[in-house]
Amino acid sequence: MDCTAVILAAGKGVRMRSELPKVLHRVAGKPVVQYIVEAVKGAGVQSITLVVGHGREKVTHSLAGQDLNFVVQEEQLGTGHALMQAADQIDPAHTLLVLAGDTPLLRQETLTRIIDFHTSEQAYATVLTCEFEHPYGYGRVIRDIDGSFSRIVEEKDASPEERAVKEINSGIYCFQAGAALAALSKIKASNAQGEYYLTDVLEILKKEGKKVLPLMLEAEEDIYGVNDRVQLAYAEKIMRQRKNRALMQNGVTLVDPDSIYIDDAVEIGPDTIILPNTMIEGKTVIGSNCEIGPNTRINDSQLGNGVTVESSRVKEAIVGDKCTIGPFAYLRPEANLAAGVKVGDFVEIKKSQIGEGSKVPHLAYVGDAIVGKEVNIGAGTITCNYDGRQKSQTILEDGVFIGSNTNLVAPVTIGQNSITGAGSTISRNVPPETLAVERAEQKHLKKRK
C-alpha cells in the first residue's frame, strides 16, 4: 500500500502543566505518541513523519531508531500549518493519513478501516467521526440535508445550533495526497483563533466537487485525546483494562483485575496467576505456571517458569525456573538467579549471580557476588562489598555453607564445600573443604554487685 502518515505532535500541552511534552507522558508504561506510531505501523504504513515542536529534542530522542522522519513546526499556528511543514515528506501519488499524537487508545484496526474505506470509495478525503453525548471541546461535523458531508466547524467558531450537533471530528483523516497538498496552499487563518485549520482542506475539496466522506466510528474511546492529567488517568485505566483482558484471554489468571497494573509491553505465559495489588512494568517477561503477588512490584525483569514471588520488589533482574522469592525480598538490578534458587524474607540481592539450587533464606544482603550451586547463606549474613572507594567481589564456590551472622569482607573467596562458623568475620580467602571460624575468645566475668 502506497501510504504516508503524518502524526501531529508539536503541541505544548499547556493543560498538562508539565515541562515534559504532552505526547511523552506515559500510559501503561509507554509514551502516548508511541501508541500512535505502533498503530500506524500495524496498519501497514511504512512512511511516517512526525511534526514536532515543543520539547522536540525529547520527542525525537524518545522515538530514536524507529525509522521515522521528523519535521519542526516552530510556531503552533494550527493543524493545517503543521501539515504544511511536512509537505516535502509527502508523495503526492500516495494516500495520506493524518492524525494527532495524543490519542493513545487508537487501535490499528481503526486505521486499517479508514484507509480501506477511503481507498475502496475512491474518495479524495475521508474524516473519521464519532457521536458524543457531551461533545464539548470538539469540532462538529456538519452534514447536508441528504446526510452527505458539508463541513467541519470548530467549537469556538460554531453557532449555537452547530454546537448542538453531537457528531464530532476525531482529527483522523485520509486524503489523496496531491489534492490535499493543493488545497492546503489555499487555506487561510480567518477564524476565531487565527490558525490554519486542516479541516478547511475538506471544505475546499468539497467545493471543488471532489468526493469527501465521513466515516462514523462506534468505539469512541479509540479517538479519546489526552489534554490534561485527568484525561491521562482515564486513558491509563482503559489501556490497562485492555491489557488485562488480553492476558486473561491468553490463559493468565488475574485474581482481581481492578487491583492489578500491567504495562502494555509485559509478556506473561499461560497458567500464571497474578494476585491482587501487583504492578508489573516495563519490558518484563514472565513464564508459565508462576504465582506473582500479592503486594509485588516487578519491572524490566525476566522470570522463568514455575516462579513464585510474594510481597517483593524485583527490579531489572533475571530469575530462573522454579525460584521462590519473598516475602519481603528485594532483587536489585543485575541480580541473576539460576533455577531452583530460594530468596527468602528480608533478603536483598544486587549485581550478583546465584547458582542453581542455592538458598538465601532470610535476613541477608548479597551484593557484587558470584555464588555457586547448592550454597546456603545463613541468616544475618552480609557481603561487605564497599570500602568507601570501590566495590569488590565475593565468590562462594559450589556447596559452601555460610553460618548465620557472617560478614564476608570483599574481595574474598570461599572455596568449594567450605563452612564458615556463625558470627565470623571472614576477610581472607578460605581453601576448599575447610571450616573457617573467626571469633574472639568467650570470657565470663563476675557481675559486680
Secondary structure, 3 states (H helix, E strand, C coil): CCEEEEEEECCCCHHHCCCCCHHHCEECCEEHHHHHHHHHHHCCCCEEEEEECCCHHHHHHHCCCCCCEEEECCCCCCHHHHHHHCHHHCCCCCEEEEEECCCCCCCHHHHHHHHHHHHHCCCCEEEEEEECCCCCCCCEEEECCCCCEEEEECHHHCCHHHHCCCEEEEEEEEEEHHHHHHHHCCCCCCCCCCCCCCHHHHHHHHHCCCCEEEEECCCHHHHCCCCCHHHHHHHHHHHHHHHHHHHHHCCCEECCHHHEEECCCCEECCCCEECCCEEEECCCEECCCCEECCCEEEECCEECCCCEECCCEEECCEECCCCEECCCCEECCCCEECCCCEEEEEEEEECCEECCCCEEEEEEEEECEEECCCCEECCCCEEECECCCCECCEEECCCCEECCCCEEECCEEECCCCEECCCCEECCCECCCCEECCCCCCCCCCCCC
